[in-house]
Amino acid sequence: VTMLFVGAIEVEKNNDELSTTAKTTTKIVFNERTLQERRDIKYPEFRYRSWSFLTRKEKDAAKQLGYKENTWDDPGLAEIETKAFDELTTTEISAAQMLGFDEDQWDCYQNHYASYTWHELKVEAIQEYCTVLGWTHMTWNANNDANLVTEAKNWEEMTSNQQEAARKLCYFKETWNKIHFDDWECTKDHYDDYTWEELSEKGVDKYFSILGWNAATWNGAAKRAPVSERLDWKALNPEQHIAARKLCYHKLEWDDPPYPTFRYRKWEHLSDDEKRNAGILSYTNHTWNELGTAKIEEKAFHDLTSTEKAAATALGFKKTVWDCYINHYEGYSWDALYTQGVQAYYIVLGFSPEMWQNQEDTNIDKGKWDTLNPAQKTAAKELCYIEESWDNVPLDKWACDMGKFYTSTWHSLVDMGVQPYFVALGWEEDSWRNHRKQSSFDWEDLSKEAAAAARDLCFIKEDWKGPSEYYPIFRYNLWDTLQEDIRDAAITLQYNEYTWNNPGTAEIEEYSFERLNSKRRKAAKRLGYSEETWDCWQNHYLGYNWEKLEEEGLVRHFDSFGWNEGLWNAVGVAPEEWEKSWSDLSSNNRIAAKSLCYLKETWNKTSLLDWNCSAAHYSDYDWGRLEEEGIQSYFALLGWSEDNWGGNSAPPITNNKGWNQLNQEQRIASRQICYTKNLSNMARDKKRMDVHRISKIFLASAVSIALAFVTFRKIRSRLRRNRFDVPVEETVQV
């Protein structure tokens, strides 16, 4: 056996020596043919999508392979990529296949055959490419590339022959240079700054050709862009989908430029790096916060200097985003607007070629958003205007509508451009859908990326408590304060004034969401509920069977009260602990109740008329008690102090402002004390409560006086009737 083994080694060694002396050209032809005959390895475009663009299932599969966001977005960093496909565990193979990998794709694009032996490279007809890159039998098996000159080179420093060899090992410029996804030329601007000749040199002109581009349309000689530019992602044919993906487009980027939330954060909420890059673009505190005042916004992206482009890119802008949301294509010529497919929108807004050339405004362009008709609003939206940017509303008057975010689906967050920020804060599709996972991080504990994400959602350190589960504040507004459409939806759910104002009394709240008929589901959604928030906040999961409670991981909360499957299935029977009032519950059971979306008031079935937050907004508390309750800071944000709260000075200026005049922090503070747009006069409520309190005192005093007077008359009458029979001492005592 030993002799056979040694002989085999000698044969392989002799074959290797022969292969290195053979002419390279002959072998390239042979191996190219062999590779074609053996397989055609498909480019795994899914592997080169940013982590934030992966679906939940794709992320789950990637996590099973040991990926995290940083290792996914930096190809070559993950330990799993050092393994060949046949070295993966069964679980890892399943995860890789779920992502879309087959064995050939994995070994080439992920592992680049690094786990193969030198002999296996030869069998696979790829050994010669490794040889071109400087590898030998000895250095390959030593698994040490520290002294390998080619491996240390950047892509640009390699010869064309070496680059071709690297491509045969499924490397390309970005993966060879280990460039982060955010910095890929393809990802950044989809080669938009390239000439057609440069696209050809890059080898990507064929993908643009599939999408209908040619040298004339690309370089601007032809006026009209190809039809594909006006098609939605779903309207592209399969070949066009593949071409678009090769150019790093995905559905979200193809259909619309992503909403640049970061641009609409106030200057004081920007990080130091963001302020520095904004400064390079000549932004100041004033021009950043006052939309439309910065000179740089008059330039299209292609007119920016290389330094300005770098700063804009560092801030998070891409060409499509800058040109639409920042410049609104105003830096384009009239013909270029046509090529871009947006000229028609400016025509709707009243522009003509002459007016555009002379930089004249139209009456429509000068008007406010509310004066636009539906067609004009649609045109403005296609030019990436929103109401605030059209009206040039200063950023301190904007508000991130967290209520809108929390009532939206996970995929709707993508359309709003904010899903990546919630992902950075630890949310995933499942936790978002259930709204039961909360962040327990203090602001100081947030990572740099998470803190930036929080700022993008308009949080600041002072009001950060993590992305809390969605609290349906609309449910706890009094019946007579509901808007008409909300009340109509509540009536569809068979609410009336009594059952609405007394949570827990309506029959509909005994039903889980899936037991509602379609009409009532729609009504619940109109109110603002999703299936998950309804089941938690309205039904408290009482409509689930025990098996479903186990599936959802909720049994532990009910166990705490003494529930078991037998009791759960019995009718009209509940554990003693379940019947206790909130004040009598143990601390552990209060936590369990909160996990089932109970509040002190809903647990005790307190009428909304007696809730302090929704009915009185704490206006009957003294200043010290507000601090004890942990809500004094919200009133302070609204301008209240111990002095004016006690009535010793005039109410704050916010008292005379409408809801739309409050800034972001003030709206957040108002919501924390149960104010909504329809209930925003705090001083009025405080005065009303003061009057109410004085009235109660006056009424009690009047009743006491009346009773005393009646009693006195009865005593006097008795004394008169018995004045000769009652001793003087007893009369005085009476």
Wavefront OBJ file of the C-alpha trace (Angstrom):
o trace
v 0.000 0.000 0.000
v 2.860 2.328 0.873
v 4.567 1.693 -2.465
v 1.315 2.434 -4.333
v 0.813 5.639 -2.365
v 4.361 6.913 -3.025
v 4.014 5.959 -6.670
v 0.807 7.956 -6.958
v 2.515 11.026 -5.504
v 5.383 10.697 -7.976
v 2.955 10.416 -10.882
v 1.067 13.539 -9.771
v 4.351 15.397 -9.253
v 5.595 14.468 -12.727
v 2.249 15.491 -14.249
v 2.411 18.852 -12.457
v 5.953 19.447 -13.749
v 4.829 18.612 -17.254
v 1.820 20.936 -16.976
v 3.973 23.892 -15.943
v 6.258 23.459 -18.928
v 3.409 23.161 -21.430
v 2.447 26.179 -23.496
v -0.144 28.368 -21.768
v -2.070 29.142 -24.946
v -2.679 25.484 -25.684
v -3.960 24.844 -22.198
v -6.233 27.899 -22.169
v -8.020 26.691 -25.286
v -8.359 23.205 -23.872
v -9.599 24.357 -20.458
v -11.987 26.923 -21.908
v -13.593 24.194 -23.949
v -13.663 21.842 -20.969
v -15.248 24.474 -18.761
v -17.932 25.158 -21.371
v -18.664 21.476 -21.720
v -18.649 20.900 -17.961
v -20.925 23.704 -16.863
v -22.007 27.309 -17.315
v -21.805 28.903 -13.873
v -24.611 31.378 -13.336
v -23.787 34.723 -11.748
v -25.386 34.728 -8.248
v -26.808 38.256 -8.311
v -28.610 37.638 -5.019
v -25.228 37.432 -3.269
v -24.363 40.973 -4.282
v -27.449 42.674 -2.922
v -27.035 44.732 0.215
v -28.178 43.134 3.481
v -30.949 45.720 3.762
v -32.432 44.471 0.450
v -32.624 40.829 1.550
v -35.981 39.305 2.421
v -36.590 37.903 5.876
v -36.146 34.332 4.602
v -32.902 35.244 2.873
v -31.579 36.871 6.030
v -32.539 33.800 8.070
v -30.685 31.568 5.625
v -27.658 33.879 5.635
v -27.615 33.837 9.435
v -27.559 30.036 9.396
v -24.377 30.377 7.372
v -22.909 32.665 10.018
v -23.417 35.913 8.121
v -24.117 39.221 9.793
v -24.756 42.501 8.048
v -21.080 43.542 8.067
v -19.776 40.206 6.731
v -22.511 39.982 4.097
v -21.875 43.490 2.788
v -18.104 42.859 2.735
v -17.599 39.778 0.532
v -14.585 37.742 1.591
v -14.855 38.397 5.337
v -17.159 35.557 6.378
v -15.573 32.369 7.698
v -18.120 30.261 5.827
v -16.545 31.378 2.537
v -13.375 29.460 3.381
v -15.311 26.198 2.959
v -16.062 24.346 -0.250
v -19.664 23.270 -0.813
v -19.002 19.625 0.118
v -17.481 20.775 3.427
v -20.719 22.445 4.537
v -23.022 20.754 7.033
v -26.452 19.573 5.956
v -28.027 22.641 7.575
v -25.544 24.952 5.858
v -26.158 23.320 2.469
v -29.917 23.807 2.908
v -29.366 27.452 3.811
v -27.055 27.998 0.823
v -29.587 26.397 -1.508
v -32.373 28.504 -0.043
v -30.355 31.600 -0.951
v -30.023 30.261 -4.489
v -26.547 28.687 -4.563
v -25.749 25.426 -6.278
v -22.441 23.651 -5.743
v -20.702 25.219 -8.743
v -21.780 28.753 -7.835
v -20.700 28.354 -4.239
v -17.275 26.926 -4.993
v -16.518 29.536 -7.637
v -18.107 32.788 -6.403
v -17.946 32.168 -2.660
v -14.906 29.985 -2.118
v -13.034 30.764 -5.367
v -11.816 27.135 -5.166
v -9.592 28.047 -2.211
v -10.490 24.785 -0.432
v -9.567 22.594 -3.396
v -6.312 20.659 -3.457
v -3.865 21.397 -6.234
v -4.794 18.128 -7.864
v -8.526 18.952 -7.651
v -7.818 22.260 -9.393
v -6.281 20.292 -12.202
v -9.241 17.927 -12.424
v -11.579 20.933 -12.575
v -9.447 22.466 -15.353
v -8.764 25.654 -13.400
v -5.253 24.977 -12.128
v -3.712 27.002 -14.947
v -5.537 30.181 -13.844
v -4.058 29.826 -10.403
v -0.662 29.404 -12.060
v -1.135 32.656 -13.986
v -1.799 34.342 -10.643
v 1.541 33.057 -9.334
v 0.521 29.944 -7.468
v 2.512 26.725 -7.557
v 1.871 23.264 -6.176
v 3.974 24.093 -3.143
v 2.584 27.534 -2.301
v -1.006 26.388 -2.850
v -0.757 23.417 -0.523
v 1.091 25.552 2.021
v -2.041 27.733 2.076
v 0.033 30.844 2.592
v -0.407 33.839 0.321
v 1.608 36.265 2.423
v 4.437 36.400 -0.095
v 2.363 35.978 -3.224
v 2.875 39.170 -5.225
v -0.273 38.935 -7.361
v -2.567 38.370 -4.382
v -1.260 41.586 -2.830
v -2.021 43.629 -5.944
v -5.140 45.679 -6.526
v -7.186 44.794 -9.569
v -5.894 47.854 -11.441
v -2.271 46.738 -10.918
v -2.788 43.326 -12.495
v -2.040 42.498 -16.112
v -4.933 41.771 -18.440
v -3.931 38.088 -18.416
v -4.032 38.019 -14.620
v -7.401 39.765 -14.559
v -8.777 37.208 -16.981
v -7.440 34.391 -14.809
v -9.057 35.959 -11.739
v -12.372 36.159 -13.599
v -12.151 32.425 -14.298
v -12.029 32.002 -10.508
v -15.203 34.135 -10.326
v -13.444 37.231 -9.056
v -14.208 40.684 -10.384
v -12.783 44.036 -9.465
v -14.961 44.626 -6.403
v -14.591 41.167 -4.862
v -10.867 41.003 -5.628
v -10.270 44.383 -3.958
v -12.695 43.444 -1.138
v -14.737 46.609 -1.606
v -17.751 47.170 0.625
v -21.080 47.019 -1.212
v -21.746 50.706 -0.597
v -18.642 51.610 -2.596
v -19.220 49.430 -5.643
v -19.347 51.507 -8.841
v -22.372 49.527 -9.848
v -24.214 50.127 -6.574
v -23.355 53.797 -6.237
v -24.647 55.177 -9.528
v -25.203 52.231 -11.882
v -22.404 53.516 -14.175
v -24.376 56.659 -14.890
v -21.238 58.805 -15.261
v -19.666 56.464 -17.834
v -19.593 57.163 -21.563
v -20.860 54.428 -23.866
v -17.265 53.616 -24.798
v -16.361 53.221 -21.114
v -19.369 50.968 -20.616
v -18.101 48.851 -23.471
v -14.640 48.647 -21.918
v -16.282 47.690 -18.621
v -18.199 44.934 -20.376
v -21.611 46.138 -19.203
v -22.837 47.845 -22.372
v -24.590 44.616 -23.339
v -26.863 44.904 -20.287
v -27.778 48.471 -21.172
v -28.443 47.321 -24.751
v -30.928 44.741 -23.451
v -32.689 47.604 -21.680
v -32.939 49.482 -24.988
v -29.994 51.877 -24.722
v -27.473 52.501 -27.488
v -24.573 54.901 -27.982
v -26.840 57.650 -29.343
v -29.429 57.575 -26.559
v -26.808 57.084 -23.834
v -24.561 59.933 -24.912
v -27.525 62.263 -25.453
v -27.485 62.469 -29.264
v -30.985 60.986 -29.353
v -33.669 62.811 -27.412
v -35.775 59.962 -26.135
v -34.801 57.383 -23.512
v -35.734 53.736 -24.183
v -39.148 52.404 -23.238
v -37.695 50.416 -20.325
v -37.016 53.668 -18.467
v -40.757 54.253 -18.218
v -41.640 50.711 -17.186
v -42.137 49.549 -13.615
v -40.005 46.660 -12.412
v -42.866 44.200 -12.762
v -43.359 45.263 -16.419
v -39.793 44.303 -17.436
v -39.395 40.992 -19.195
v -37.168 38.254 -17.672
v -34.155 39.191 -19.834
v -34.478 42.840 -18.793
v -34.743 41.821 -15.134
v -31.445 39.958 -15.422
v -29.782 42.907 -17.185
v -31.052 45.354 -14.546
v -29.745 43.141 -11.744
v -26.368 42.958 -13.452
v -26.338 46.751 -13.196
v -27.126 46.503 -9.442
v -30.727 47.575 -9.769
v -33.410 46.093 -7.551
v -37.124 46.695 -7.544
v -36.972 49.519 -4.999
v -34.301 51.461 -6.828
v -35.714 50.801 -10.273
v -39.257 51.952 -9.545
v -38.476 55.097 -7.555
v -35.446 56.820 -6.072
v -35.390 55.875 -2.366
v -36.657 58.593 -0.062
v -33.588 60.330 1.499
v -34.785 60.542 5.106
v -31.324 61.675 6.204
v -31.740 64.926 4.257
v -34.736 65.902 6.303
v -33.114 65.717 9.718
v -32.380 69.027 11.398
v -28.802 70.269 11.298
v -28.375 69.825 15.037
v -29.280 66.150 14.698
v -26.531 65.456 12.142
v -23.387 63.645 13.235
v -20.027 65.409 13.031
v -19.140 63.462 9.863
v -22.447 64.389 8.259
v -21.980 68.062 9.109
v -18.479 67.968 7.632
v -19.691 66.448 4.367
v -22.640 68.846 4.264
v -20.144 71.673 4.754
v -18.183 70.502 1.719
v -21.434 70.991 -0.192
v -21.524 74.545 1.218
v -24.452 73.811 3.517
v -24.764 75.799 6.726
v -27.126 75.417 9.651
v -29.499 77.858 7.943
v -29.356 76.522 4.376
v -29.673 72.910 5.549
v -32.735 73.581 7.684
v -34.339 75.986 5.188
v -35.085 73.867 2.127
v -34.358 75.423 -1.251
v -31.952 78.082 0.034
v -28.674 76.239 -0.656
v -26.945 77.155 -3.927
v -25.683 73.583 -4.336
v -29.267 72.351 -4.808
v -29.457 74.210 -8.124
v -26.910 71.777 -9.590
v -27.683 68.395 -11.099
v -25.505 65.576 -9.805
v -23.389 65.441 -12.980
v -22.514 69.137 -12.486
v -21.040 68.563 -9.018
v -17.265 68.486 -8.689
v -15.611 65.186 -7.813
v -15.146 66.430 -4.241
v -18.792 67.424 -3.998
v -19.910 64.081 -5.441
v -17.801 62.267 -2.857
v -19.336 64.324 -0.031
v -22.872 63.796 -1.371
v -22.229 60.060 -1.679
v -20.874 59.939 1.877
v -24.081 61.569 3.084
v -26.056 58.811 1.363
v -27.017 60.376 -1.958
v -26.969 58.599 -5.276
v -27.364 60.390 -8.580
v -31.012 59.407 -8.976
v -31.843 60.526 -5.442
v -29.994 63.831 -5.700
v -31.427 64.768 -9.077
v -35.002 63.976 -8.073
v -35.324 64.902 -4.377
v -32.730 67.685 -4.142
v -32.485 69.222 -7.609
v -35.921 68.094 -8.884
v -34.240 67.952 -12.344
v -33.960 71.745 -12.426
v -30.323 71.433 -13.482
v -31.369 69.600 -16.662
v -31.959 71.202 -20.049
v -35.460 71.065 -21.517
v -34.418 68.323 -23.936
v -32.734 66.401 -21.128
v -36.000 66.496 -19.183
v -37.612 64.749 -22.150
v -34.866 62.144 -22.278
v -35.262 61.568 -18.546
v -39.008 61.114 -19.004
v -40.045 63.964 -16.659
v -40.660 66.833 -19.083
v -44.409 66.129 -19.124
v -44.648 66.779 -15.390
v -43.183 70.247 -15.773
v -45.620 70.943 -18.610
v -48.473 70.049 -16.233
v -46.974 72.563 -13.803
v -47.216 75.290 -16.463
v -43.685 75.384 -17.900
v -42.771 75.880 -21.554
v -39.347 75.579 -23.271
v -38.930 79.369 -23.253
v -39.816 79.726 -19.583
v -37.454 76.886 -18.694
v -34.653 78.419 -20.715
v -35.190 81.823 -19.061
v -35.561 80.271 -15.601
v -38.987 81.819 -15.129
v -41.449 80.605 -12.496
v -45.076 79.809 -13.212
v -48.012 80.833 -11.086
v -48.447 77.180 -10.205
v -44.847 76.891 -9.124
v -45.286 79.889 -6.821
v -48.435 78.523 -5.199
v -48.767 76.465 -2.037
v -49.348 72.713 -2.057
v -52.974 73.097 -0.986
v -53.702 75.196 -4.086
v -52.572 72.463 -6.514
v -55.180 70.377 -8.263
v -54.873 66.540 -8.248
v -53.021 66.398 -11.597
v -50.522 69.035 -10.456
v -49.929 67.236 -7.148
v -49.273 64.011 -9.048
v -46.793 65.797 -11.320
v -45.045 67.338 -8.306
v -44.787 63.935 -6.623
v -43.215 62.472 -9.767
v -40.581 65.202 -9.411
v -39.992 63.987 -5.819
v -41.756 66.845 -4.116
v -43.725 66.287 -0.961
v -45.934 68.871 0.685
v -43.195 70.125 3.025
v -40.507 70.424 0.351
v -42.922 72.083 -2.109
v -43.895 74.683 0.500
v -40.252 75.011 1.674
v -41.263 74.261 5.256
v -38.263 74.619 7.630
v -37.118 71.294 9.043
v -37.979 72.236 12.616
v -41.628 72.303 11.514
v -41.468 68.762 10.118
v -42.455 65.657 12.005
v -41.620 61.989 11.585
v -45.023 60.378 11.887
v -44.107 57.451 14.117
v -47.754 56.529 14.391
v -47.839 56.106 10.621
v -44.658 54.023 10.731
v -45.940 51.733 13.467
v -49.272 51.113 11.745
v -47.561 50.264 8.452
v -46.538 46.836 7.208
v -42.894 45.862 7.113
v -42.829 46.178 3.330
v -44.567 49.559 3.432
v -41.596 50.827 5.420
v -39.495 50.079 2.345
v -41.717 52.306 0.225
v -41.366 55.054 2.832
v -37.588 54.647 2.761
v -37.259 53.980 6.495
v -37.045 50.191 6.802
v -33.194 50.175 6.936
v -33.333 52.422 10.003
v -35.615 50.045 11.873
v -33.381 47.145 10.803
v -30.389 48.983 12.273
v -32.340 49.242 15.531
v -32.824 45.482 15.700
v -36.200 45.038 14.047
v -36.987 42.235 11.617
v -40.160 41.327 9.788
v -41.384 38.923 12.490
v -40.755 41.249 15.412
v -42.292 44.142 13.488
v -45.373 42.113 12.682
v -45.836 41.060 16.310
v -44.858 44.456 17.789
v -43.819 42.652 20.949
v -40.052 42.937 20.741
v -38.770 46.142 22.292
v -35.331 47.696 22.326
v -34.009 48.014 25.868
v -30.954 50.012 24.864
v -30.266 53.372 26.387
v -29.132 56.042 23.957
v -25.545 55.706 25.190
v -25.624 51.962 24.452
v -26.638 52.383 20.817
v -23.999 51.627 18.224
v -22.909 54.395 15.884
v -25.095 52.943 13.131
v -28.103 52.512 15.432
v -27.808 56.059 16.782
v -27.688 57.377 13.211
v -30.783 55.308 12.387
v -32.589 56.706 15.426
v -31.764 60.242 14.307
v -33.094 59.404 10.842
v -36.377 58.561 12.557
v -36.326 61.987 14.228
v -35.360 60.685 17.645
v -33.023 62.683 19.828
v -31.312 61.601 23.021
v -33.865 63.335 25.218
v -36.889 61.465 23.854
v -35.240 58.147 23.000
v -36.695 55.121 24.727
v -36.097 52.670 21.950
v -38.639 51.723 19.275
v -41.485 50.764 21.634
v -44.325 48.514 20.623
v -47.116 50.364 18.906
v -49.574 51.859 21.396
v -52.992 52.405 19.756
v -53.658 55.821 21.236
v -56.610 56.320 18.884
v -58.486 53.616 20.827
v -58.309 55.586 24.057
v -59.776 58.848 22.827
v -63.275 59.588 24.084
v -66.168 58.727 21.780
v -67.248 62.343 21.330
v -63.749 63.377 20.196
v -63.487 60.783 17.412
v -63.331 61.940 13.820
v -66.308 60.937 11.731
v -64.488 58.270 9.706
v -63.032 56.722 12.884
v -66.448 56.651 14.542
v -68.000 55.065 11.430
v -65.387 52.309 11.540
v -66.058 51.792 15.253
v -69.810 51.533 14.589
v -69.102 48.864 11.951
v -67.368 46.959 14.752
v -70.618 47.325 16.771
v -69.203 49.864 19.187
v -71.456 52.459 20.741
v -70.578 55.323 23.038
v -70.726 53.162 26.169
v -68.709 50.179 24.910
v -66.129 52.460 23.283
v -65.644 54.513 26.434
v -65.439 51.347 28.554
v -62.678 49.113 27.101
v -63.336 45.427 27.682
v -67.128 45.632 27.509
v -67.585 45.299 23.727
v -68.380 41.818 22.437
v -66.149 42.396 19.408
v -63.101 42.480 21.698
v -63.644 38.811 22.536
v -62.764 37.890 18.953
v -59.268 37.452 17.547
v -58.602 39.192 14.253
v -58.892 36.027 12.160
v -62.402 35.435 13.529
v -63.613 38.832 12.297
v -65.465 38.828 8.995
v -63.973 40.713 6.066
v -66.137 43.807 6.639
v -65.033 44.118 10.257
v -61.393 43.440 9.415
v -61.483 46.368 7.029
v -63.073 48.518 9.703
v -60.386 47.514 12.207
v -57.705 48.433 9.694
v -59.382 51.784 9.060
v -59.114 52.420 12.787
v -55.382 51.744 12.531
v -55.161 48.142 13.714
v -53.222 45.349 12.110
v -53.903 41.704 12.904
v -51.107 41.711 15.459
v -52.073 44.926 17.243
v -55.726 43.925 17.357
v -54.957 40.536 18.894
v -52.697 42.078 21.526
v -54.316 45.412 22.454
v -57.960 44.580 21.833
v -58.280 40.847 22.389
v -55.216 40.335 24.632
v -54.948 36.912 22.897
v -58.030 35.678 24.764
v -59.488 34.486 21.461
v -56.560 32.110 20.829
v -56.745 28.424 21.645
v -54.066 26.970 23.918
v -52.183 25.398 21.026
v -51.860 28.739 19.262
v -50.688 30.402 22.482
v -47.904 27.809 22.588
v -47.012 28.401 18.938
v -46.809 32.159 19.507
v -44.734 31.789 22.681
v -47.424 33.448 24.824
v -48.187 30.645 27.269
v -45.538 31.810 29.741
v -47.414 35.076 30.279
v -50.650 33.237 31.105
v -48.801 30.631 33.195
v -47.809 33.431 35.517
v -51.470 33.876 36.511
v -52.116 30.171 37.013
v -53.701 29.392 33.660
v -53.281 25.917 32.203
v -54.831 24.155 29.242
v -57.655 22.677 31.329
v -58.656 26.010 32.827
v -58.316 27.732 29.464
v -60.750 25.326 27.831
v -63.229 25.486 30.729
v -66.089 27.948 30.479
v -66.488 30.728 33.027
v -63.525 29.679 35.165
v -60.410 31.786 35.780
v -57.496 31.617 38.232
v -57.831 33.737 41.366
v -54.799 35.826 40.392
v -56.484 36.770 37.110
v -59.391 38.355 38.990
v -57.237 40.666 41.127
v -57.072 44.419 40.577
v -53.908 45.933 39.129
v -52.709 47.231 42.501
v -52.956 43.714 43.990
v -50.927 42.035 41.237
v -47.350 40.980 41.910
v -44.637 42.799 39.978
v -44.062 39.692 37.827
v -47.734 39.479 36.941
v -47.838 43.160 36.047
v -44.981 42.523 33.613
v -46.884 39.527 32.205
v -50.022 41.654 31.839
v -48.069 44.358 30.003
v -46.760 41.671 27.629
v -50.402 40.920 26.862
v -50.907 44.630 26.098
v -52.809 45.450 29.250
v -52.546 48.845 30.891
v -53.513 49.542 34.469
v -56.716 51.124 33.189
v -57.672 48.353 30.735
v -56.882 45.657 33.309
v -59.167 47.365 35.838
v -61.725 48.117 33.087
v -61.647 51.793 33.957
v -63.932 53.997 31.893
v -62.138 56.378 29.534
v -64.007 59.159 31.293
v -61.882 58.412 34.348
v -58.539 57.963 32.627
v -56.276 60.793 33.669
v -54.274 60.797 30.465
v -57.069 60.831 27.908
v -59.720 62.594 29.973
v -57.725 65.201 31.901
v -54.195 64.938 30.462
v -52.860 65.106 34.044
v -54.059 68.692 34.355
v -55.277 68.015 37.920
v -51.782 66.902 39.037
v -49.492 69.325 40.804
v -46.020 69.940 39.350
v -44.296 67.648 41.848
v -46.588 64.737 41.077
v -45.897 65.124 37.346
v -42.241 64.490 38.156
v -43.125 61.446 40.283
v -45.138 60.020 37.388
v -42.200 60.546 35.014
v -44.121 62.850 32.683
v -42.946 66.278 33.812
v -40.351 66.380 31.019
v -43.112 66.241 28.370
v -44.821 69.282 29.840
v -41.457 71.057 30.103
v -40.908 70.457 26.353
v -44.214 72.207 25.784
v -43.050 75.246 27.740
v -44.628 74.547 31.104
v -42.792 75.258 34.338
v -43.661 75.016 38.008
v -44.522 78.723 37.940
v -47.041 78.783 35.084
v -48.371 75.304 35.925
v -49.307 76.635 39.345
v -51.120 79.567 37.744
v -48.607 82.192 38.831
v -47.828 83.278 35.269
v -49.270 83.053 31.777
v -49.466 79.662 29.978
v -46.640 78.887 27.504
v -46.828 80.051 23.901
v -47.492 76.475 22.715
v -50.937 76.775 24.271
v -51.961 79.153 21.493
v -50.462 77.072 18.675
v -52.338 74.694 16.438
v -51.129 71.107 16.118
v -49.412 71.814 12.807
v -47.449 74.655 14.399
v -45.830 72.403 17.002
v -42.333 71.181 16.245
v -41.333 67.519 16.239
v -40.309 67.324 19.909
v -43.485 69.082 20.994
v -45.698 66.690 19.039
v -43.917 63.703 20.541
v -44.352 65.202 24.023
v -48.039 65.893 23.318
v -48.690 62.315 22.243
v -47.034 61.040 25.420
v -49.728 62.817 27.429
v -52.535 61.563 25.182
v -53.028 64.627 23.004
v -53.803 64.234 19.336
v -54.400 66.732 16.583
v -58.022 67.041 17.674
v -57.201 67.580 21.363
v -54.402 70.067 21.721
v -55.441 72.882 24.069
v -53.750 72.041 27.330
v -54.477 75.286 29.176
v -58.136 74.922 28.271
v -58.192 71.459 29.830
v -56.296 72.616 32.882
v -58.671 75.523 33.316
v -61.618 73.223 32.753
v -60.312 70.831 35.398
v -59.693 73.704 37.792
v -63.267 74.922 37.234
v -64.523 71.356 37.586
v -62.593 70.921 40.824
v -63.864 74.269 42.219
v -67.396 73.364 41.137
v -67.162 70.064 42.994
v -65.962 71.862 46.121
v -68.714 74.461 45.788
v -71.366 71.790 45.248
v -70.151 69.775 48.226
v -70.180 72.910 50.385
v -73.666 73.856 49.234
v -74.978 70.371 49.975
v -73.353 70.437 53.424
v -74.879 73.834 54.207
v -78.297 72.702 53.013
v -78.138 69.544 55.123
v -77.005 71.554 58.139
v -79.850 74.022 57.626
v -82.451 71.223 57.384
v -81.028 69.572 60.496
v -81.069 72.855 62.378
v -84.737 73.424 61.481
v -85.673 69.940 62.647
v -83.879 70.458 65.944
v -85.457 73.873 66.420
v -88.898 72.456 65.712
v -88.343 69.675 68.221
v -87.160 72.105 70.855
v -90.255 74.247 70.350
v -92.566 71.283 70.725
v -90.819 70.067 73.851
v -89.514 73.271 75.345
v -91.146 72.624 78.707
v -90.020 68.967 78.938
v -86.359 69.172 77.925
v -83.809 70.209 80.553
v -81.662 73.216 79.742
v -78.435 71.120 79.826
v -79.810 68.702 77.209
v -80.956 71.571 74.992
v -77.505 73.074 75.020
v -75.953 69.666 74.312
v -78.277 69.121 71.367
l 1 2 3 4 5 6 7 8 9 10 11 12 13 14 15 16 17 18 19 20 21 22 23 24 25 26 27 28 29 30 31 32 33 34 35 36 37 38 39 40 41 42 43 44 45 46 47 48 49 50 51 52 53 54 55 56 57 58 59 60 61 62 63 64 65 66 67 68 69 70 71 72 73 74 75 76 77 78 79 80 81 82 83 84 85 86 87 88 89 90 91 92 93 94 95 96 97 98 99 100 101 102 103 104 105 106 107 108 109 110 111 112 113 114 115 116 117 118 119 120 121 122 123 124 125 126 127 128 129 130 131 132 133 134 135 136 137 138 139 140 141 142 143 144 145 146 147 148 149 150 151 152 153 154 155 156 157 158 159 160 161 162 163 164 165 166 167 168 169 170 171 172 173 174 175 176 177 178 179 180 181 182 183 184 185 186 187 188 189 190 191 192 193 194 195 196 197 198 199 200 201 202 203 204 205 206 207 208 209 210 211 212 213 214 215 216 217 218 219 220 221 222 223 224 225 226 227 228 229 230 231 232 233 234 235 236 237 238 239 240 241 242 243 244 245 246 247 248 249 250 251 252 253 254 255 256 257 258 259 260 261 262 263 264 265 266 267 268 269 270 271 272 273 274 275 276 277 278 279 280 281 282 283 284 285 286 287 288 289 290 291 292 293 294 295 296 297 298 299 300 301 302 303 304 305 306 307 308 309 310 311 312 313 314 315 316 317 318 319 320 321 322 323 324 325 326 327 328 329 330 331 332 333 334 335 336 337 338 339 340 341 342 343 344 345 346 347 348 349 350 351 352 353 354 355 356 357 358 359 360 361 362 363 364 365 366 367 368 369 370 371 372 373 374 375 376 377 378 379 380 381 382 383 384 385 386 387 388 389 390 391 392 393 394 395 396 397 398 399 400 401 402 403 404 405 406 407 408 409 410 411 412 413 414 415 416 417 418 419 420 421 422 423 424 425 426 427 428 429 430 431 432 433 434 435 436 437 438 439 440 441 442 443 444 445 446 447 448 449 450 451 452 453 454 455 456 457 458 459 460 461 462 463 464 465 466 467 468 469 470 471 472 473 474 475 476 477 478 479 480 481 482 483 484 485 486 487 488 489 490 491 492 493 494 495 496 497 498 499 500 501 502 503 504 505 506 507 508 509 510 511 512 513 514 515 516 517 518 519 520 521 522 523 524 525 526 527 528 529 530 531 532 533 534 535 536 537 538 539 540 541 542 543 544 545 546 547 548 549 550 551 552 553 554 555 556 557 558 559 560 561 562 563 564 565 566 567 568 569 570 571 572 573 574 575 576 577 578 579 580 581 582 583 584 585 586 587 588 589 590 591 592 593 594 595 596 597 598 599 600 601 602 603 604 605 606 607 608 609 610 611 612 613 614 615 616 617 618 619 620 621 622 623 624 625 626 627 628 629 630 631 632 633 634 635 636 637 638 639 640 641 642 643 644 645 646 647 648 649 650 651 652 653 654 655 656 657 658 659 660 661 662 663 664 665 666 667 668 669 670 671 672 673 674 675 676 677 678 679 680 681 682 683 684 685 686 687 688 689 690 691 692 693 694 695 696 697 698 699 700 701 702 703 704 705 706 707 708 709 710 711 712 713 714 715 716 717 718 719 720 721 722 723 724 725 726 727 728 729 730 731 732 733 734
